[in-house]
Amino acid sequence: MVACSRAVTRPRIPRHAPGVSHEPAGDSVVILDPAGTALTTLNPVGTVIWHELDGVRDIDTLCDDLLERFEGVDRATLRRDLVAFCDRLVADGLVEYVDPGDT
């Protein structure tokens, strides 16, 4: 069973939230929230995804592009995990979803 339906009314385009800063830390990235009060350290997989959140590609396009980088992962699993990752960063104020015309 597919975790998410493709029948979404509008594309979900994730991008770094305004005011967020980040710095590399080895194979990871450390993100500072816009208020400057919380640090989030991503693991190497999260770091790869973070760098792909360009505010241009929607979730499905990102998923297709990331499939080439993560061998052995099926599309449904990758998409589910990508959505969960982005949603978590949205909840933390580090990422926002934008409409296609707002990019």
mmCIF file of the C-alpha atoms, coordinates in Angstrom:
data_MODEL
# 
_entry.id   MODEL 
# 
loop_
_atom_site.group_PDB 
_atom_site.id 
_atom_site.type_symbol 
_atom_site.label_atom_id 
_atom_site.label_alt_id 
_atom_site.label_comp_id 
_atom_site.label_asym_id 
_atom_site.label_entity_id 
_atom_site.label_seq_id 
_atom_site.pdbx_PDB_ins_code 
_atom_site.Cartn_x 
_atom_site.Cartn_y 
_atom_site.Cartn_z 
_atom_site.occupancy 
_atom_site.B_iso_or_equiv 
_atom_site.pdbx_formal_charge 
_atom_site.auth_seq_id 
_atom_site.auth_comp_id 
_atom_site.auth_asym_id 
_atom_site.auth_atom_id 
_atom_site.pdbx_PDB_model_num 
ATOM 1   C CA . MET A 1 1   ? 0.000  0.000  0.000  1.00 0.00 ? 1   MET A CA 1 
ATOM 2   C CA . VAL A 1 2   ? 1.318  3.451  -0.921 1.00 0.00 ? 2   VAL A CA 1 
ATOM 3   C CA . ALA A 1 3   ? 1.579  5.763  2.070  1.00 0.00 ? 3   ALA A CA 1 
ATOM 4   C CA . CYS A 1 4   ? 0.703  8.920  0.162  1.00 0.00 ? 4   CYS A CA 1 
ATOM 5   C CA . SER A 1 5   ? -1.654 9.399  -2.725 1.00 0.00 ? 5   SER A CA 1 
ATOM 6   C CA . ARG A 1 6   ? -0.436 11.241 -5.784 1.00 0.00 ? 6   ARG A CA 1 
ATOM 7   C CA . ALA A 1 7   ? -3.841 12.952 -5.992 1.00 0.00 ? 7   ALA A CA 1 
ATOM 8   C CA . VAL A 1 8   ? -2.577 16.093 -4.256 1.00 0.00 ? 8   VAL A CA 1 
ATOM 9   C CA . THR A 1 9   ? -4.352 19.274 -5.300 1.00 0.00 ? 9   THR A CA 1 
ATOM 10  C CA . ARG A 1 10  ? -1.143 21.294 -5.563 1.00 0.00 ? 10  ARG A CA 1 
ATOM 11  C CA . PRO A 1 11  ? 2.528  20.352 -5.597 1.00 0.00 ? 11  PRO A CA 1 
ATOM 12  C CA . ARG A 1 12  ? 4.380  20.505 -2.305 1.00 0.00 ? 12  ARG A CA 1 
ATOM 13  C CA . ILE A 1 13  ? 7.578  22.440 -2.910 1.00 0.00 ? 13  ILE A CA 1 
ATOM 14  C CA . PRO A 1 14  ? 9.857  22.510 0.127  1.00 0.00 ? 14  PRO A CA 1 
ATOM 15  C CA . ARG A 1 15  ? 12.527 25.151 0.669  1.00 0.00 ? 15  ARG A CA 1 
ATOM 16  C CA . HIS A 1 16  ? 14.619 26.435 3.539  1.00 0.00 ? 16  HIS A CA 1 
ATOM 17  C CA . ALA A 1 17  ? 12.581 28.836 5.653  1.00 0.00 ? 17  ALA A CA 1 
ATOM 18  C CA . PRO A 1 18  ? 13.591 32.510 5.547  1.00 0.00 ? 18  PRO A CA 1 
ATOM 19  C CA . GLY A 1 19  ? 16.100 33.402 8.238  1.00 0.00 ? 19  GLY A CA 1 
ATOM 20  C CA . VAL A 1 20  ? 17.428 29.863 8.636  1.00 0.00 ? 20  VAL A CA 1 
ATOM 21  C CA . SER A 1 21  ? 21.193 29.479 8.497  1.00 0.00 ? 21  SER A CA 1 
ATOM 22  C CA . HIS A 1 22  ? 23.266 26.341 8.234  1.00 0.00 ? 22  HIS A CA 1 
ATOM 23  C CA . GLU A 1 23  ? 26.889 25.289 8.410  1.00 0.00 ? 23  GLU A CA 1 
ATOM 24  C CA . PRO A 1 24  ? 28.602 22.064 7.387  1.00 0.00 ? 24  PRO A CA 1 
ATOM 25  C CA . ALA A 1 25  ? 29.909 19.841 10.177 1.00 0.00 ? 25  ALA A CA 1 
ATOM 26  C CA . GLY A 1 26  ? 31.770 16.924 8.654  1.00 0.00 ? 26  GLY A CA 1 
ATOM 27  C CA . ASP A 1 27  ? 29.244 14.699 6.867  1.00 0.00 ? 27  ASP A CA 1 
ATOM 28  C CA . SER A 1 28  ? 26.399 16.556 8.552  1.00 0.00 ? 28  SER A CA 1 
ATOM 29  C CA . VAL A 1 29  ? 24.907 20.017 8.623  1.00 0.00 ? 29  VAL A CA 1 
ATOM 30  C CA . VAL A 1 30  ? 23.966 22.126 11.631 1.00 0.00 ? 30  VAL A CA 1 
ATOM 31  C CA . ILE A 1 31  ? 20.892 24.331 11.168 1.00 0.00 ? 31  ILE A CA 1 
ATOM 32  C CA . LEU A 1 32  ? 20.095 27.423 13.242 1.00 0.00 ? 32  LEU A CA 1 
ATOM 33  C CA . ASP A 1 33  ? 16.426 28.372 13.426 1.00 0.00 ? 33  ASP A CA 1 
ATOM 34  C CA . PRO A 1 34  ? 15.323 31.903 12.423 1.00 0.00 ? 34  PRO A CA 1 
ATOM 35  C CA . ALA A 1 35  ? 15.047 33.038 16.055 1.00 0.00 ? 35  ALA A CA 1 
ATOM 36  C CA . GLY A 1 36  ? 18.617 31.938 16.703 1.00 0.00 ? 36  GLY A CA 1 
ATOM 37  C CA . THR A 1 37  ? 17.548 29.832 19.671 1.00 0.00 ? 37  THR A CA 1 
ATOM 38  C CA . ALA A 1 38  ? 17.696 26.220 18.468 1.00 0.00 ? 38  ALA A CA 1 
ATOM 39  C CA . LEU A 1 39  ? 20.303 24.152 16.667 1.00 0.00 ? 39  LEU A CA 1 
ATOM 40  C CA . THR A 1 40  ? 19.408 21.036 14.701 1.00 0.00 ? 40  THR A CA 1 
ATOM 41  C CA . THR A 1 41  ? 22.086 18.625 13.499 1.00 0.00 ? 41  THR A CA 1 
ATOM 42  C CA . LEU A 1 42  ? 21.158 16.427 10.561 1.00 0.00 ? 42  LEU A CA 1 
ATOM 43  C CA . ASN A 1 43  ? 22.671 13.025 9.928  1.00 0.00 ? 43  ASN A CA 1 
ATOM 44  C CA . PRO A 1 44  ? 24.413 12.407 6.569  1.00 0.00 ? 44  PRO A CA 1 
ATOM 45  C CA . VAL A 1 45  ? 21.192 11.270 4.834  1.00 0.00 ? 45  VAL A CA 1 
ATOM 46  C CA . GLY A 1 46  ? 19.273 14.268 6.155  1.00 0.00 ? 46  GLY A CA 1 
ATOM 47  C CA . THR A 1 47  ? 22.139 16.482 5.009  1.00 0.00 ? 47  THR A CA 1 
ATOM 48  C CA . VAL A 1 48  ? 21.877 15.171 1.443  1.00 0.00 ? 48  VAL A CA 1 
ATOM 49  C CA . ILE A 1 49  ? 18.152 15.902 1.455  1.00 0.00 ? 49  ILE A CA 1 
ATOM 50  C CA . TRP A 1 50  ? 18.635 19.346 3.069  1.00 0.00 ? 50  TRP A CA 1 
ATOM 51  C CA . HIS A 1 51  ? 20.949 20.398 0.236  1.00 0.00 ? 51  HIS A CA 1 
ATOM 52  C CA . GLU A 1 52  ? 18.340 19.301 -2.321 1.00 0.00 ? 52  GLU A CA 1 
ATOM 53  C CA . LEU A 1 53  ? 15.543 21.495 -0.881 1.00 0.00 ? 53  LEU A CA 1 
ATOM 54  C CA . ASP A 1 54  ? 15.910 24.222 -3.485 1.00 0.00 ? 54  ASP A CA 1 
ATOM 55  C CA . GLY A 1 55  ? 12.384 25.649 -3.492 1.00 0.00 ? 55  GLY A CA 1 
ATOM 56  C CA . VAL A 1 56  ? 12.000 24.709 -7.149 1.00 0.00 ? 56  VAL A CA 1 
ATOM 57  C CA . ARG A 1 57  ? 11.365 20.964 -7.181 1.00 0.00 ? 57  ARG A CA 1 
ATOM 58  C CA . ASP A 1 58  ? 8.248  19.443 -5.673 1.00 0.00 ? 58  ASP A CA 1 
ATOM 59  C CA . ILE A 1 59  ? 8.248  16.365 -3.456 1.00 0.00 ? 59  ILE A CA 1 
ATOM 60  C CA . ASP A 1 60  ? 7.721  13.952 -6.355 1.00 0.00 ? 60  ASP A CA 1 
ATOM 61  C CA . THR A 1 61  ? 10.555 15.446 -8.415 1.00 0.00 ? 61  THR A CA 1 
ATOM 62  C CA . LEU A 1 62  ? 12.861 15.460 -5.389 1.00 0.00 ? 62  LEU A CA 1 
ATOM 63  C CA . CYS A 1 63  ? 11.944 11.847 -4.757 1.00 0.00 ? 63  CYS A CA 1 
ATOM 64  C CA . ASP A 1 64  ? 12.807 10.879 -8.339 1.00 0.00 ? 64  ASP A CA 1 
ATOM 65  C CA . ASP A 1 65  ? 16.135 12.728 -8.142 1.00 0.00 ? 65  ASP A CA 1 
ATOM 66  C CA . LEU A 1 66  ? 17.021 11.216 -4.760 1.00 0.00 ? 66  LEU A CA 1 
ATOM 67  C CA . LEU A 1 67  ? 16.253 7.682  -5.964 1.00 0.00 ? 67  LEU A CA 1 
ATOM 68  C CA . GLU A 1 68  ? 19.417 7.923  -8.048 1.00 0.00 ? 68  GLU A CA 1 
ATOM 69  C CA . ARG A 1 69  ? 21.466 8.702  -4.918 1.00 0.00 ? 69  ARG A CA 1 
ATOM 70  C CA . PHE A 1 70  ? 20.034 6.140  -2.497 1.00 0.00 ? 70  PHE A CA 1 
ATOM 71  C CA . GLU A 1 71  ? 20.487 2.660  -3.907 1.00 0.00 ? 71  GLU A CA 1 
ATOM 72  C CA . GLY A 1 72  ? 18.286 -0.130 -2.635 1.00 0.00 ? 72  GLY A CA 1 
ATOM 73  C CA . VAL A 1 73  ? 15.399 2.098  -1.535 1.00 0.00 ? 73  VAL A CA 1 
ATOM 74  C CA . ASP A 1 74  ? 12.060 1.758  -3.296 1.00 0.00 ? 74  ASP A CA 1 
ATOM 75  C CA . ARG A 1 75  ? 10.225 4.898  -4.407 1.00 0.00 ? 75  ARG A CA 1 
ATOM 76  C CA . ALA A 1 76  ? 7.258  4.498  -2.038 1.00 0.00 ? 76  ALA A CA 1 
ATOM 77  C CA . THR A 1 77  ? 9.519  4.207  1.011  1.00 0.00 ? 77  THR A CA 1 
ATOM 78  C CA . LEU A 1 78  ? 11.712 7.095  -0.086 1.00 0.00 ? 78  LEU A CA 1 
ATOM 79  C CA . ARG A 1 79  ? 8.701  9.326  -0.751 1.00 0.00 ? 79  ARG A CA 1 
ATOM 80  C CA . ARG A 1 80  ? 7.133  8.490  2.613  1.00 0.00 ? 80  ARG A CA 1 
ATOM 81  C CA . ASP A 1 81  ? 10.390 9.214  4.436  1.00 0.00 ? 81  ASP A CA 1 
ATOM 82  C CA . LEU A 1 82  ? 11.002 12.402 2.426  1.00 0.00 ? 82  LEU A CA 1 
ATOM 83  C CA . VAL A 1 83  ? 7.546  13.757 3.271  1.00 0.00 ? 83  VAL A CA 1 
ATOM 84  C CA . ALA A 1 84  ? 8.002  12.869 6.961  1.00 0.00 ? 84  ALA A CA 1 
ATOM 85  C CA . PHE A 1 85  ? 11.436 14.539 7.009  1.00 0.00 ? 85  PHE A CA 1 
ATOM 86  C CA . CYS A 1 86  ? 10.149 17.721 5.355  1.00 0.00 ? 86  CYS A CA 1 
ATOM 87  C CA . ASP A 1 87  ? 7.046  17.822 7.540  1.00 0.00 ? 87  ASP A CA 1 
ATOM 88  C CA . ARG A 1 88  ? 9.216  17.546 10.652 1.00 0.00 ? 88  ARG A CA 1 
ATOM 89  C CA . LEU A 1 89  ? 11.435 20.404 9.493  1.00 0.00 ? 89  LEU A CA 1 
ATOM 90  C CA . VAL A 1 90  ? 8.319  22.466 8.699  1.00 0.00 ? 90  VAL A CA 1 
ATOM 91  C CA . ALA A 1 91  ? 7.052  21.817 12.240 1.00 0.00 ? 91  ALA A CA 1 
ATOM 92  C CA . ASP A 1 92  ? 10.439 22.975 13.571 1.00 0.00 ? 92  ASP A CA 1 
ATOM 93  C CA . GLY A 1 93  ? 10.296 26.172 11.478 1.00 0.00 ? 93  GLY A CA 1 
ATOM 94  C CA . LEU A 1 94  ? 13.300 25.221 9.347  1.00 0.00 ? 94  LEU A CA 1 
ATOM 95  C CA . VAL A 1 95  ? 11.491 24.481 6.067  1.00 0.00 ? 95  VAL A CA 1 
ATOM 96  C CA . GLU A 1 96  ? 8.370  25.842 4.428  1.00 0.00 ? 96  GLU A CA 1 
ATOM 97  C CA . TYR A 1 97  ? 6.209  24.628 1.569  1.00 0.00 ? 97  TYR A CA 1 
ATOM 98  C CA . VAL A 1 98  ? 5.620  27.123 -1.224 1.00 0.00 ? 98  VAL A CA 1 
ATOM 99  C CA . ASP A 1 99  ? 3.283  27.238 -4.183 1.00 0.00 ? 99  ASP A CA 1 
ATOM 100 C CA . PRO A 1 100 ? 4.847  26.847 -7.647 1.00 0.00 ? 100 PRO A CA 1 
ATOM 101 C CA . GLY A 1 101 ? 4.326  30.545 -8.448 1.00 0.00 ? 101 GLY A CA 1 
ATOM 102 C CA . ASP A 1 102 ? 6.043  31.660 -5.226 1.00 0.00 ? 102 ASP A CA 1 
ATOM 103 C CA . THR A 1 103 ? 9.459  30.156 -5.917 1.00 0.00 ? 103 THR A CA 1 
# 
